Amino acid sequence: MAKDPTQPEADGTAGRRMRPCPVCSKLSTPQDYPFCSDRCAKVDLNRWLSGSYGIPVVELDDLPDADDQP
């Protein structure tokens, strides 16, 4: 019988597919998912906290209103 990937494993982690680490592209580990190690998790956190990452924003003030168009 196939295992349900949403059910926790014996160590308490969910059965997830191994994916590439977003920092170094090595395969992720269940302990540090989605990263391959604690080091890569800390590197990613540092990038967020230092402002290296950003979420793109569309300024709505610059777009014309639908009411203004003929």
mmCIF file as gemmi writes it, N, C-alpha and C atoms, coordinates in Angstrom:
data_model
loop_
_atom_site.group_PDB
_atom_site.id
_atom_site.type_symbol
_atom_site.label_atom_id
_atom_site.label_alt_id
_atom_site.label_comp_id
_atom_site.label_asym_id
_atom_site.label_entity_id
_atom_site.label_seq_id
_atom_site.pdbx_PDB_ins_code
_atom_site.Cartn_x
_atom_site.Cartn_y
_atom_site.Cartn_z
_atom_site.occupancy
_atom_site.B_iso_or_equiv
_atom_site.pdbx_formal_charge
_atom_site.auth_seq_id
_atom_site.auth_asym_id
_atom_site.pdbx_PDB_model_num
ATOM 1 N N . MET Axp A 1 ? 0.844 -1.18 0 1 0 ? 1 A 1
ATOM 2 C CA . MET Axp A 1 ? 0 0 0 1 0 ? 1 A 1
ATOM 3 C C . MET Axp A 1 ? 0.885 1.237 0 1 0 ? 1 A 1
ATOM 4 N N . ALA Axp A 2 ? 0.52 2.246 -0.768 1 0 ? 2 A 1
ATOM 5 C CA . ALA Axp A 2 ? 1.305 3.473 -0.87 1 0 ? 2 A 1
ATOM 6 C C . ALA Axp A 2 ? 1.116 4.322 0.386 1 0 ? 2 A 1
ATOM 7 N N . LYS Axp A 3 ? 2.194 5.013 0.763 1 0 ? 3 A 1
ATOM 8 C CA . LYS Axp A 3 ? 2.143 5.899 1.919 1 0 ? 3 A 1
ATOM 9 C C . LYS Axp A 3 ? 1.461 7.207 1.542 1 0 ? 3 A 1
ATOM 10 N N . ASP Axp A 4 ? 0.726 7.77 2.485 1 0 ? 4 A 1
ATOM 11 C CA . ASP Axp A 4 ? 0.08 9.064 2.279 1 0 ? 4 A 1
ATOM 12 C C . ASP Axp A 4 ? 1.113 10.151 2.556 1 0 ? 4 A 1
ATOM 13 N N . PRO Axp A 5 ? 1.47 10.992 1.563 1 0 ? 5 A 1
ATOM 14 C CA . PRO Axp A 5 ? 2.515 12.001 1.77 1 0 ? 5 A 1
ATOM 15 C C . PRO Axp A 5 ? 2.128 13.092 2.759 1 0 ? 5 A 1
ATOM 16 N N . THR Axp A 6 ? 0.858 13.191 3.111 1 0 ? 6 A 1
ATOM 17 C CA . THR Axp A 6 ? 0.45 14.231 4.058 1 0 ? 6 A 1
ATOM 18 C C . THR Axp A 6 ? 0.534 13.754 5.507 1 0 ? 6 A 1
ATOM 19 N N . GLN Axp A 7 ? 0.712 12.459 5.715 1 0 ? 7 A 1
ATOM 20 C CA . GLN Axp A 7 ? 0.796 11.925 7.071 1 0 ? 7 A 1
ATOM 21 C C . GLN Axp A 7 ? 2.224 12.057 7.595 1 0 ? 7 A 1
ATOM 22 N N . PRO Axp A 8 ? 2.389 12.371 8.899 1 0 ? 8 A 1
ATOM 23 C CA . PRO Axp A 8 ? 3.729 12.527 9.451 1 0 ? 8 A 1
ATOM 24 C C . PRO Axp A 8 ? 4.475 11.195 9.516 1 0 ? 8 A 1
ATOM 25 N N . GLU Axp A 9 ? 5.779 11.293 9.365 1 0 ? 9 A 1
ATOM 26 C CA . GLU Axp A 9 ? 6.655 10.133 9.492 1 0 ? 9 A 1
ATOM 27 C C . GLU Axp A 9 ? 6.895 9.851 10.969 1 0 ? 9 A 1
ATOM 28 N N . ALA Axp A 10 ? 7.652 8.802 11.262 1 0 ? 10 A 1
ATOM 29 C CA . ALA Axp A 10 ? 7.947 8.441 12.648 1 0 ? 10 A 1
ATOM 30 C C . ALA Axp A 10 ? 8.717 9.539 13.374 1 0 ? 10 A 1
ATOM 31 N N . ASP Axp A 11 ? 9.536 10.316 12.649 1 0 ? 11 A 1
ATOM 32 C CA . ASP Axp A 11 ? 10.312 11.382 13.282 1 0 ? 11 A 1
ATOM 33 C C . ASP Axp A 11 ? 9.534 12.69 13.377 1 0 ? 11 A 1
ATOM 34 N N . GLY Axp A 12 ? 8.259 12.695 12.96 1 0 ? 12 A 1
ATOM 35 C CA . GLY Axp A 12 ? 7.42 13.879 13.093 1 0 ? 12 A 1
ATOM 36 C C . GLY Axp A 12 ? 7.403 14.774 11.867 1 0 ? 12 A 1
ATOM 37 N N . THR Axp A 13 ? 8.187 14.482 10.858 1 0 ? 13 A 1
ATOM 38 C CA . THR Axp A 13 ? 8.198 15.297 9.643 1 0 ? 13 A 1
ATOM 39 C C . THR Axp A 13 ? 7.202 14.729 8.654 1 0 ? 13 A 1
ATOM 40 N N . ALA Axp A 14 ? 6.606 15.568 7.86 1 0 ? 14 A 1
ATOM 41 C CA . ALA Axp A 14 ? 5.683 15.11 6.827 1 0 ? 14 A 1
ATOM 42 C C . ALA Axp A 14 ? 6.484 14.479 5.693 1 0 ? 14 A 1
ATOM 43 N N . GLY Axp A 15 ? 5.927 13.476 5.049 1 0 ? 15 A 1
ATOM 44 C CA . GLY Axp A 15 ? 6.607 12.818 3.944 1 0 ? 15 A 1
ATOM 45 C C . GLY Axp A 15 ? 6.576 13.699 2.716 1 0 ? 15 A 1
ATOM 46 N N . ARG Axp A 16 ? 7.6 14.489 2.511 1 0 ? 16 A 1
ATOM 47 C CA . ARG Axp A 16 ? 7.655 15.425 1.387 1 0 ? 16 A 1
ATOM 48 C C . ARG Axp A 16 ? 8.649 14.938 0.354 1 0 ? 16 A 1
ATOM 49 N N . ARG Axp A 17 ? 8.417 15.357 -0.884 1 0 ? 17 A 1
ATOM 50 C CA . ARG Axp A 17 ? 9.389 15.076 -1.931 1 0 ? 17 A 1
ATOM 51 C C . ARG Axp A 17 ? 10.635 15.887 -1.667 1 0 ? 17 A 1
ATOM 52 N N . MET Axp A 18 ? 11.775 15.298 -1.96 1 0 ? 18 A 1
ATOM 53 C CA . MET Axp A 18 ? 13.027 16.045 -1.837 1 0 ? 18 A 1
ATOM 54 C C . MET Axp A 18 ? 13.094 17.001 -3.02 1 0 ? 18 A 1
ATOM 55 N N . ARG Axp A 19 ? 13.354 18.276 -2.727 1 0 ? 19 A 1
ATOM 56 C CA . ARG Axp A 19 ? 13.425 19.312 -3.747 1 0 ? 19 A 1
ATOM 57 C C . ARG Axp A 19 ? 14.795 19.969 -3.667 1 0 ? 19 A 1
ATOM 58 N N . PRO Axp A 20 ? 15.187 20.674 -4.703 1 0 ? 20 A 1
ATOM 59 C CA . PRO Axp A 20 ? 16.463 21.396 -4.643 1 0 ? 20 A 1
ATOM 60 C C . PRO Axp A 20 ? 16.407 22.515 -3.608 1 0 ? 20 A 1
ATOM 61 N N . CYS Axp A 21 ? 17.492 22.682 -2.894 1 0 ? 21 A 1
ATOM 62 C CA . CYS Axp A 21 ? 17.627 23.77 -1.929 1 0 ? 21 A 1
ATOM 63 C C . CYS Axp A 21 ? 17.592 25.093 -2.698 1 0 ? 21 A 1
ATOM 64 N N . PRO Axp A 22 ? 16.812 26.091 -2.241 1 0 ? 22 A 1
ATOM 65 C CA . PRO Axp A 22 ? 16.743 27.357 -2.96 1 0 ? 22 A 1
ATOM 66 C C . PRO Axp A 22 ? 18.039 28.167 -2.911 1 0 ? 22 A 1
ATOM 67 N N . VAL Axp A 23 ? 18.965 27.811 -2.026 1 0 ? 23 A 1
ATOM 68 C CA . VAL Axp A 23 ? 20.222 28.555 -1.9 1 0 ? 23 A 1
ATOM 69 C C . VAL Axp A 23 ? 21.326 27.927 -2.745 1 0 ? 23 A 1
ATOM 70 N N . CYS Axp A 24 ? 21.524 26.595 -2.588 1 0 ? 24 A 1
ATOM 71 C CA . CYS Axp A 24 ? 22.671 25.962 -3.249 1 0 ? 24 A 1
ATOM 72 C C . CYS Axp A 24 ? 22.298 24.877 -4.254 1 0 ? 24 A 1
ATOM 73 N N . SER Axp A 25 ? 21.02 24.536 -4.374 1 0 ? 25 A 1
ATOM 74 C CA . SER Axp A 25 ? 20.492 23.56 -5.332 1 0 ? 25 A 1
ATOM 75 C C . SER Axp A 25 ? 20.806 22.106 -5.004 1 0 ? 25 A 1
ATOM 76 N N . LYS Axp A 26 ? 21.352 21.809 -3.822 1 0 ? 26 A 1
ATOM 77 C CA . LYS Axp A 26 ? 21.482 20.417 -3.393 1 0 ? 26 A 1
ATOM 78 C C . LYS Axp A 26 ? 20.099 19.931 -2.981 1 0 ? 26 A 1
ATOM 79 N N . LEU Axp A 27 ? 19.928 18.609 -2.859 1 0 ? 27 A 1
ATOM 80 C CA . LEU Axp A 27 ? 18.633 18.081 -2.45 1 0 ? 27 A 1
ATOM 81 C C . LEU Axp A 27 ? 18.336 18.447 -1.002 1 0 ? 27 A 1
ATOM 82 N N . SER Axp A 28 ? 17.092 18.807 -0.726 1 0 ? 28 A 1
ATOM 83 C CA . SER Axp A 28 ? 16.697 19.189 0.629 1 0 ? 28 A 1
ATOM 84 C C . SER Axp A 28 ? 16.667 17.968 1.545 1 0 ? 28 A 1
ATOM 85 N N . THR Axp A 29 ? 16.716 18.228 2.837 1 0 ? 29 A 1
ATOM 86 C CA . THR Axp A 29 ? 16.635 17.172 3.841 1 0 ? 29 A 1
ATOM 87 C C . THR Axp A 29 ? 15.353 17.349 4.639 1 0 ? 29 A 1
ATOM 88 N N . PRO Axp A 30 ? 14.808 16.268 5.176 1 0 ? 30 A 1
ATOM 89 C CA . PRO Axp A 30 ? 13.581 16.393 5.973 1 0 ? 30 A 1
ATOM 90 C C . PRO Axp A 30 ? 13.761 17.285 7.208 1 0 ? 30 A 1
ATOM 91 N N . GLN Axp A 31 ? 14.95 17.294 7.8 1 0 ? 31 A 1
ATOM 92 C CA . GLN Axp A 31 ? 15.185 18.082 9.01 1 0 ? 31 A 1
ATOM 93 C C . GLN Axp A 31 ? 15.177 19.578 8.721 1 0 ? 31 A 1
ATOM 94 N N . ASP Axp A 32 ? 15.654 19.986 7.555 1 0 ? 32 A 1
ATOM 95 C CA . ASP Axp A 32 ? 15.811 21.41 7.24 1 0 ? 32 A 1
ATOM 96 C C . ASP Axp A 32 ? 14.952 21.838 6.057 1 0 ? 32 A 1
ATOM 97 N N . TYR Axp A 33 ? 13.918 21.076 5.723 1 0 ? 33 A 1
ATOM 98 C CA . TYR Axp A 33 ? 13.081 21.357 4.551 1 0 ? 33 A 1
ATOM 99 C C . TYR Axp A 33 ? 12.608 22.794 4.558 1 0 ? 33 A 1
ATOM 100 N N . PRO Axp A 34 ? 12.688 23.54 3.487 1 0 ? 34 A 1
ATOM 101 C CA . PRO Axp A 34 ? 13.036 23.16 2.119 1 0 ? 34 A 1
ATOM 102 C C . PRO Axp A 34 ? 14.521 23.316 1.802 1 0 ? 34 A 1
ATOM 103 N N . PHE Axp A 35 ? 15.357 23.467 2.819 1 0 ? 35 A 1
ATOM 104 C CA . PHE Axp A 35 ? 16.789 23.668 2.612 1 0 ? 35 A 1
ATOM 105 C C . PHE Axp A 35 ? 17.54 22.351 2.782 1 0 ? 35 A 1
ATOM 106 N N . CYS Axp A 36 ? 18.811 22.343 2.398 1 0 ? 36 A 1
ATOM 107 C CA . CYS Axp A 36 ? 19.62 21.132 2.535 1 0 ? 36 A 1
ATOM 108 C C . CYS Axp A 36 ? 20.33 21.088 3.878 1 0 ? 36 A 1
ATOM 109 N N . SER Axp A 37 ? 20.471 22.24 4.519 1 0 ? 37 A 1
ATOM 110 C CA . SER Axp A 37 ? 21.178 22.29 5.804 1 0 ? 37 A 1
ATOM 111 C C . SER Axp A 37 ? 20.736 23.518 6.592 1 0 ? 37 A 1
ATOM 112 N N . ASP Axp A 38 ? 21.126 23.526 7.856 1 0 ? 38 A 1
ATOM 113 C CA . ASP Axp A 38 ? 20.842 24.673 8.709 1 0 ? 38 A 1
ATOM 114 C C . ASP Axp A 38 ? 21.578 25.908 8.188 1 0 ? 38 A 1
ATOM 115 N N . ARG Axp A 39 ? 22.757 25.72 7.623 1 0 ? 39 A 1
ATOM 116 C CA . ARG Axp A 39 ? 23.523 26.838 7.081 1 0 ? 39 A 1
ATOM 117 C C . ARG Axp A 39 ? 22.764 27.539 5.967 1 0 ? 39 A 1
ATOM 118 N N . CYS Axp A 40 ? 22.204 26.774 5.021 1 0 ? 40 A 1
ATOM 119 C CA . CYS Axp A 40 ? 21.458 27.388 3.921 1 0 ? 40 A 1
ATOM 120 C C . CYS Axp A 40 ? 20.195 28.075 4.43 1 0 ? 40 A 1
ATOM 121 N N . ALA Axp A 41 ? 19.555 27.522 5.453 1 0 ? 41 A 1
ATOM 122 C CA . ALA Axp A 41 ? 18.38 28.175 6.035 1 0 ? 41 A 1
ATOM 123 C C . ALA Axp A 41 ? 18.769 29.528 6.623 1 0 ? 41 A 1
ATOM 124 N N . LYS Axp A 42 ? 19.923 29.591 7.281 1 0 ? 42 A 1
ATOM 125 C CA . LYS Axp A 42 ? 20.38 30.852 7.876 1 0 ? 42 A 1
ATOM 126 C C . LYS Axp A 42 ? 20.82 31.854 6.806 1 0 ? 42 A 1
ATOM 127 N N . VAL Axp A 43 ? 21.413 31.367 5.725 1 0 ? 43 A 1
ATOM 128 C CA . VAL Axp A 43 ? 21.789 32.245 4.612 1 0 ? 43 A 1
ATOM 129 C C . VAL Axp A 43 ? 20.538 32.874 4.018 1 0 ? 43 A 1
ATOM 130 N N . ASP Axp A 44 ? 19.488 32.071 3.821 1 0 ? 44 A 1
ATOM 131 C CA . ASP Axp A 44 ? 18.24 32.585 3.269 1 0 ? 44 A 1
ATOM 132 C C . ASP Axp A 44 ? 17.592 33.597 4.21 1 0 ? 44 A 1
ATOM 133 N N . LEU Axp A 45 ? 17.586 33.313 5.512 1 0 ? 45 A 1
ATOM 134 C CA . LEU Axp A 45 ? 17.032 34.251 6.487 1 0 ? 45 A 1
ATOM 135 C C . LEU Axp A 45 ? 17.798 35.567 6.462 1 0 ? 45 A 1
ATOM 136 N N . ASN Axp A 46 ? 19.122 35.495 6.37 1 0 ? 46 A 1
ATOM 137 C CA . ASN Axp A 46 ? 19.941 36.707 6.301 1 0 ? 46 A 1
ATOM 138 C C . ASN Axp A 46 ? 19.602 37.526 5.053 1 0 ? 46 A 1
ATOM 139 N N . ARG Axp A 47 ? 19.35 36.855 3.938 1 0 ? 47 A 1
ATOM 140 C CA . ARG Axp A 47 ? 18.994 37.57 2.711 1 0 ? 47 A 1
ATOM 141 C C . ARG Axp A 47 ? 17.676 38.308 2.875 1 0 ? 47 A 1
ATOM 142 N N . TRP Axp A 48 ? 16.703 37.691 3.546 1 0 ? 48 A 1
ATOM 143 C CA . TRP Axp A 48 ? 15.428 38.369 3.785 1 0 ? 48 A 1
ATOM 144 C C . TRP Axp A 48 ? 15.609 39.548 4.724 1 0 ? 48 A 1
ATOM 145 N N . LEU Axp A 49 ? 16.355 39.35 5.802 1 0 ? 49 A 1
ATOM 146 C CA . LEU Axp A 49 ? 16.506 40.401 6.81 1 0 ? 49 A 1
ATOM 147 C C . LEU Axp A 49 ? 17.358 41.567 6.323 1 0 ? 49 A 1
ATOM 148 N N . SER Axp A 50 ? 18.3 41.303 5.418 1 0 ? 50 A 1
ATOM 149 C CA . SER Axp A 50 ? 19.16 42.377 4.919 1 0 ? 50 A 1
ATOM 150 C C . SER Axp A 50 ? 18.542 43.123 3.739 1 0 ? 50 A 1
ATOM 151 N N . GLY Axp A 51 ? 17.405 42.644 3.246 1 0 ? 51 A 1
ATOM 152 C CA . GLY Axp A 51 ? 16.735 43.332 2.144 1 0 ? 51 A 1
ATOM 153 C C . GLY Axp A 51 ? 17.173 42.866 0.775 1 0 ? 51 A 1
ATOM 154 N N . SER Axp A 52 ? 17.938 41.779 0.689 1 0 ? 52 A 1
ATOM 155 C CA . SER Axp A 52 ? 18.356 41.268 -0.618 1 0 ? 52 A 1
ATOM 156 C C . SER Axp A 52 ? 17.165 40.751 -1.418 1 0 ? 52 A 1
ATOM 157 N N . TYR Axp A 53 ? 16.191 40.19 -0.716 1 0 ? 53 A 1
ATOM 158 C CA . TYR Axp A 53 ? 14.968 39.73 -1.359 1 0 ? 53 A 1
ATOM 159 C C . TYR Axp A 53 ? 13.925 40.828 -1.24 1 0 ? 53 A 1
ATOM 160 N N . GLY Axp A 54 ? 13.049 40.889 -2.201 1 0 ? 54 A 1
ATOM 161 C CA . GLY Axp A 54 ? 11.962 41.847 -2.143 1 0 ? 54 A 1
ATOM 162 C C . GLY Axp A 54 ? 10.749 41.296 -2.854 1 0 ? 54 A 1
ATOM 163 N N . ILE Axp A 55 ? 9.601 41.739 -2.455 1 0 ? 55 A 1
ATOM 164 C CA . ILE Axp A 55 ? 8.365 41.319 -3.088 1 0 ? 55 A 1
ATOM 165 C C . ILE Axp A 55 ? 7.938 42.445 -4.021 1 0 ? 55 A 1
ATOM 166 N N . PRO Axp A 56 ? 7.791 42.162 -5.326 1 0 ? 56 A 1
ATOM 167 C CA . PRO Axp A 56 ? 7.415 43.215 -6.263 1 0 ? 56 A 1
ATOM 168 C C . PRO Axp A 56 ? 6.014 43.748 -5.959 1 0 ? 56 A 1
ATOM 169 N N . VAL Axp A 57 ? 5.876 45.045 -6.083 1 0 ? 57 A 1
ATOM 170 C CA . VAL Axp A 57 ? 4.604 45.711 -5.794 1 0 ? 57 A 1
ATOM 171 C C . VAL Axp A 57 ? 4.223 46.56 -6.999 1 0 ? 57 A 1
ATOM 172 N N . VAL Axp A 58 ? 2.963 46.527 -7.368 1 0 ? 58 A 1
ATOM 173 C CA . VAL Axp A 58 ? 2.446 47.368 -8.436 1 0 ? 58 A 1
ATOM 174 C C . VAL Axp A 58 ? 1.746 48.542 -7.771 1 0 ? 58 A 1
ATOM 175 N N . GLU Axp A 59 ? 2.212 49.727 -8.082 1 0 ? 59 A 1
ATOM 176 C CA . GLU Axp A 59 ? 1.598 50.926 -7.529 1 0 ? 59 A 1
ATOM 177 C C . GLU Axp A 59 ? 0.294 51.198 -8.267 1 0 ? 59 A 1
ATOM 178 N N . LEU Axp A 60 ? -0.807 51.214 -7.554 1 0 ? 60 A 1
ATOM 179 C CA . LEU Axp A 60 ? -2.109 51.426 -8.173 1 0 ? 60 A 1
ATOM 180 C C . LEU Axp A 60 ? -2.377 52.894 -8.467 1 0 ? 60 A 1
ATOM 181 N N . ASP Axp A 61 ? -1.636 53.805 -7.826 1 0 ? 61 A 1
ATOM 182 C CA . ASP Axp A 61 ? -1.83 55.229 -8.073 1 0 ? 61 A 1
ATOM 183 C C . ASP Axp A 61 ? -1.439 55.623 -9.494 1 0 ? 61 A 1
ATOM 184 N N . ASP Axp A 62 ? -0.503 54.902 -10.101 1 0 ? 62 A 1
ATOM 185 C CA . ASP Axp A 62 ? -0.024 55.233 -11.433 1 0 ? 62 A 1
ATOM 186 C C . ASP Axp A 62 ? -0.927 54.688 -12.539 1 0 ? 62 A 1
ATOM 187 N N . LEU Axp A 63 ? -1.805 53.74 -12.228 1 0 ? 63 A 1
ATOM 188 C CA . LEU Axp A 63 ? -2.673 53.148 -13.236 1 0 ? 63 A 1
ATOM 189 C C . LEU Axp A 63 ? -3.914 54.024 -13.436 1 0 ? 63 A 1
ATOM 190 N N . PRO Axp A 64 ? -4.355 54.169 -14.678 1 0 ? 64 A 1
ATOM 191 C CA . PRO Axp A 64 ? -5.577 54.967 -14.899 1 0 ? 64 A 1
ATOM 192 C C . PRO Axp A 64 ? -6.8 54.218 -14.365 1 0 ? 64 A 1
ATOM 193 N N . ASP Axp A 65 ? -7.743 54.977 -13.836 1 0 ? 65 A 1
ATOM 194 C CA . ASP Axp A 65 ? -8.98 54.394 -13.339 1 0 ? 65 A 1
ATOM 195 C C . ASP Axp A 65 ? -9.862 53.972 -14.497 1 0 ? 65 A 1
ATOM 196 N N . ALA Axp A 66 ? -10.696 52.971 -14.268 1 0 ? 66 A 1
ATOM 197 C CA . ALA Axp A 66 ? -11.625 52.517 -15.303 1 0 ? 66 A 1
ATOM 198 C C . ALA Axp A 66 ? -12.683 53.586 -15.596 1 0 ? 66 A 1
ATOM 199 N N . ASP Axp A 67 ? -12.976 54.445 -14.591 1 0 ? 67 A 1
ATOM 200 C CA . ASP Axp A 67 ? -13.967 55.503 -14.781 1 0 ? 67 A 1
ATOM 201 C C . ASP Axp A 67 ? -13.456 56.636 -15.665 1 0 ? 67 A 1
ATOM 202 N N . ASP Axp A 68 ? -12.138 56.817 -15.731 1 0 ? 68 A 1
ATOM 203 C CA . ASP Axp A 68 ? -11.547 57.918 -16.488 1 0 ? 68 A 1
ATOM 204 C C . ASP Axp A 68 ? -11.497 57.649 -17.986 1 0 ? 68 A 1
ATOM 205 N N . GLN Axp A 69 ? -11.611 56.411 -18.388 1 0 ? 69 A 1
ATOM 206 C CA . GLN Axp A 69 ? -11.491 56.085 -19.806 1 0 ? 69 A 1
ATOM 207 C C . GLN Axp A 69 ? -12.837 56.29 -20.517 1 0 ? 69 A 1
ATOM 208 N N . PRO Axp A 70 ? -12.798 56.817 -21.765 1 0 ? 70 A 1
ATOM 209 C CA . PRO Axp A 70 ? -14.058 57.06 -22.506 1 0 ? 70 A 1
ATOM 210 C C . PRO Axp A 70 ? -14.7 55.795 -22.997 1 0 ? 70 A 1
